[in-house]
Amino acid sequence: MTMPEQKYSRKDFASDREVRWCPGCGDYAILTQVQKVMPQICDELQLAREKITFVSGIGCSSRFPYYMNTYGFHTIHGRAPAIATGLQVSRPDLQIWVVTGDGDGLSIGTNHLVHCLRRNVDLKILLFNNRIYGLTKGQYSPTSRQGKRTKSSPMGTIEQPINPISVAVASEATFVARTVATDTAHLQEVLLRAAHHRGTAFVEIMQNCNVFNDGAFDSFSTRAVRADRSLYIRHGQPMIFGKNNDRALRMPSGNPEIVDLAKFPKNKLRPYDETSERSSTANVLAHLNEDQFPVPLGVLRCIKKPTYSELLDDQIQTAEKRRGKKDFMTHVHSGEIWTIDG
């Protein structure tokens, strides 16, 4: 870690580039909160701004590196996790944030995302989910709800949507979280948790596309309904929700059910354990039907495992002890070689 020579402010992380998202886009809220939280991250982790890098693919979300006054890569469609992996392995001193979207990360880039998650590369992955293709003007995406009418599905898409949290949990990601762009305090809280995690931190950020999929998350994210329709997960606390904290979610034998706390004793509620090695509880939460249950928000999984670069470094050191450390040209000249003249 590098001790910063100064205390940073939000302005230190805002670039001079014109932000070119549509007016009212949910990406603005995410950008603002990332810029606001970066000074705290640098202070707590003793990082200089020059040690932070943003890597993106293609899509509306992937313009993000242009708007951050840090180092960054605007790469190719779906390949941001692969490029970020190479960067992290070669420069483990950097804190690397990957910014992707539901189209970029869960269509052409699904394989790269899954393998990055299972390898536990030390990256912070922010997946902006608006359930639509925005940059290409409104086609249905891998996360669009079944029946969604778009330019590419005029009669409604017949496909089942991908669940980003379910994909992350199934890939054995060591940190899995979900938040919404409109709840800025919670968004900052989750970003801070992700920044402190050692390994792959996957964060789904639900954000509104007011041009092509307006109101996609209004059923649970607006202030009027948030308390009753959202379930904020807290480690070590029971899963209680409701405007008056009068309901709770419990999972006897792995089957979710809502109980009325006027009839069900609180002391019989099991506290949530984000550190459980078993992913079954997080998987059940990921699959809750948002029409029947509150939508889980917060950190669903946070466990400790060796990172990809740590294991790789151990392997390299073992090999060097056995065979000695050699440079590239030594290996080139170690076998049969010959010179071809004219």
Secondary structure by P-SEA (a helix, b strand, c coil): cccccccccccccccccccccccccaaaaaaaaaaaaaaaaaaaaccccccbbbbbcccccccccccccccccccccccaaaaaaaaaaaccccbbbbbbccccccccaaaaaaaaaaaccbbbbbbbccccccccccccccccccccccccccccccbbbbcaaaaaaaacccccbbbbccaaaaaaaaaaaaaacccbbbbbbbbbcccccccccccccccccccccbbbbbccccccccccccccccccccbbbbbcccccccccccccccccccaaaaaaaaacccccccccccccbbbbcccaaaaaaaaaaaaaaacccccaaaaaaccbbbbbcc
